[in-house]
């Protein structure tokens, strides 16, 4: 198992390295825009460029880039967007908003999703199941920003209950009621999709497990229905559900660009969209690295957690 | 032991049948092919059939909406922007009447709308929903909730036109007996005691809807009433006879009175304060450089300009474009893009996956690594990079398609690879190989058709994914299609989101369209997948 995990991690690092190389070369192939800002800022940026070897060959620049990242945590400076700010610092400032929002969302939505899924599976082909399945179908298909619009229209425009956009954390602090109140709408918009996803997975897994023979055995040896479901069926479902929860938790960092844009969340998504529209390549490169890394990490965490949860896969790995 | 005598003579046997043959009876029922069976099972899934019908309807809308709509994407109208939907024949339905409810309009606003009615002959107030008295710091105020026709409430607009156009409009007015030009109002005439308050009246005059002031007001825009009537502030033609001949004042008056001698149009709305006089004495336009500055009844001016009444079935967005046209064009673009991408993905992915799956071993390993690396790059980064690199050279649309294809084929390739692993070890392949079939023939004649159902199905499921991503990227303005003569539903929704509180219709139509499209494609794709999956056969019955 350990060997397998190590192999996967090394492979992931290799993949990451290659992707970063491709991105870096492609970005360097674009024309370098003149720095913006005041004269002093321009000089600062030019000095930074000199330090990072802007006149050297691309491969050398690539290694200087990563050397500086690991040595000083330096991802460069904003040249077009948020001029003369350190990319890494700005990024760290934005990350908590994105993470908190997504954390709230999955804390609420995973239990709801799993419970709905269990309920639907137990009431299979009854009207409750049909209602839930139709809802899941709709919420999985419709893009999340459409229900963000609906939520915003109802709760802000019509009822006026909730603020339109997210508060700045500097006003009340992260964990305060006004802050949370302003986060309710984005949390709801993020949650519907996650709830629908978990409901679907749980329902599919559980209906399959419920028809298997060991469930019949469990009932014949005298367990009640609920005992057999909790002790046998759900544990088998966990093999699929828990890894996707793990993947979801890793994914909270990347968040949703659209939802962040609709509710003006001061998060990483806004940083990405703004840096792309302003053609700021230092921000762009760092966020490329971030999103790619999070994506790859989520994939491998899911795969490895399969092994940790399911003894059959763990044993299979040893052979 | 008793001895049994089993002596059976041939005569004790008789033939079961003599007259008929013993081979298989010909089957009465027709053989059901895989495709036919899939279609039959698909037809049983009612949800998917309905979804397929709705998809067809939406495709028809995408094809015909831009044809039916009398507008083009380039038709923009500054005045009729963010207008709600209007269809004259359905105006009684309460939805297509081009109206919005606006709340808490005070007396000044109410008089303003009535003044627009007097001036243009179109009543912007469709209905007074509620009249009530409200307490404020200034005492009691009468407020009204109005059902306002927003097409009429624009009323009069300032336009700067050429002298030729000015004459043409007059000709049109005389021919068709409609009024477009209304008497001009100078800012100085708006507020009494013009010397002291000229600055205030100038801001009113220049302000939003400033052309609608044809009556005397105070500096806050509150009308001044005389015997309960509004006092017109129209500019009258000065009479040079009042001045000493040859003086500067005479010259000014003379020039002004003869400025537009061609004007012979009639005023159709009755004179609000003297109905006996035909007011030929009014000035209908002033020179502004080489062109003429006029006040026009915008509704009639629009008919003159465009040739038909302003009616937008889905309303208009912030640039005054017809939403039906924009949604139709955007839908065409989305569907074509999705179709293009899924066909290219299918071809590329099938080739790649076939080679991987068929040859296996080291080739498979290497190719799998390559697709692993590519699949690690998030879509939006691919799109951004392609947009930055290629949009300038090939245009935005080809760059967009390429970006979707760049990593999109991987899913298809791994699907095909899996199918190849499943089929390549089977006996019939061995048999074909023994008969001397080439690799190529084995791959595409013997294995590939077996996995065609699965592949086509996932091709259908690619379409909603592509449409969703496209909408998201254009919504975020990471990709901007404005330059390439297409519209995008995402960009339209972005505009609509900004003005959602005041004009929700802008976002409603594209949102409904895209939601329906996504739901139906997913339902349809799932139905197709179940129908093509032979292992589910009989399980539903």
Interface residues (C-beta under 8 A of the other chain):
Chain A: X11 X15 X16 X18 X19 X22 X23 X26 X27 X29 X30 X137 X138 X140 X141 X142 X143 X145 X146 X149 X152 X153 X156 X157 X257 X258 X261 X262 X272 X273 X276 X277 X279 X284 X288 X291 X292 X295 X296 X299
Chain B: X372 X373 X376 X377 X378 X380 X381 X384 X385 X388 X389 X464 X468 X471 X472 X475 X476 X477 X478 X493 X497 X500 X501 X504 X507 X511 X514 X515 X518 X519 X521 X522 X523
